[in-house]
Amino acid sequence: MRLRRLTRLTNAFSKKIENLDEAVALHALWYPGCRKHQTIKAAPAIAGGIADRVRTPLDIAALPE
């Protein structure tokens, strides 16, 4: 997992640990559930049998904190 938020070379660097925690949690939800993988042509959660459909960013935003 490559996260550019961990480096100071970008504007997205997290200065507070709370922001870093939220960014990592968001990435952990978005990458396997929403993003369509180029090689397998499906979201990794669907290919692994964890989910039955591709989630949208609105689905993630509707989740409780």
C-alpha positions as CSV (number, residue, x, y, z in Angstrom):
1,M,0.0,0.0,0.0
2,R,1.5,3.3,-1.1
3,L,0.4,6.4,0.8
4,R,1.9,9.7,-0.2
5,R,0.3,11.2,2.9
6,L,3.3,9.9,4.9
7,T,5.9,12.0,3.1
8,R,6.4,15.7,3.5
9,L,7.0,16.2,-0.2
10,T,3.3,16.9,-1.0
11,N,0.6,19.2,0.3
12,A,-1.4,16.2,1.5
13,F,1.1,15.4,4.3
14,S,-0.9,14.8,7.6
15,K,0.4,17.0,10.4
16,K,-2.0,15.6,12.9
17,I,-2.2,11.9,13.8
18,E,-6.1,12.1,13.7
19,N,-6.0,13.2,10.1
20,L,-3.5,10.4,9.2
21,D,-5.8,7.8,10.9
22,E,-8.8,9.0,8.9
23,A,-6.9,9.1,5.6
24,V,-5.7,5.5,6.1
25,A,-9.2,4.3,7.1
26,L,-10.7,6.0,4.0
27,H,-8.1,4.4,1.8
28,A,-8.7,1.0,3.4
29,L,-12.4,1.3,2.5
30,W,-12.1,2.9,-0.9
31,Y,-9.3,0.7,-2.5
32,P,-10.8,-2.7,-2.1
33,G,-14.5,-1.7,-2.3
34,C,-14.8,1.1,-4.9
35,R,-11.8,1.0,-7.1
36,K,-12.0,-1.2,-10.2
37,H,-8.7,-3.1,-10.6
38,Q,-7.2,-3.0,-14.0
39,T,-6.1,-6.6,-14.2
40,I,-9.0,-8.4,-12.8
41,K,-11.6,-5.9,-14.1
42,A,-13.5,-5.8,-10.8
43,A,-13.1,-4.4,-7.3
44,P,-10.8,-6.6,-5.2
45,A,-13.6,-7.1,-2.6
46,I,-15.8,-8.6,-5.3
47,A,-13.1,-10.8,-6.6
48,G,-12.4,-12.1,-3.1
49,G,-16.0,-12.8,-2.5
50,I,-16.3,-10.2,0.4
51,A,-18.8,-7.9,-1.4
52,D,-21.6,-8.4,-3.9
53,R,-21.4,-5.1,-5.6
54,V,-19.0,-2.2,-6.2
55,R,-19.4,0.5,-3.5
56,T,-19.7,4.2,-4.5
57,P,-18.0,7.0,-2.6
58,L,-21.5,8.0,-1.5
59,D,-21.9,4.6,0.2
60,I,-18.7,5.2,2.1
61,A,-19.8,8.7,3.1
62,A,-23.1,7.4,4.4
63,L,-21.3,5.0,6.8
64,P,-21.4,6.0,10.5
65,E,-18.1,7.2,12.0
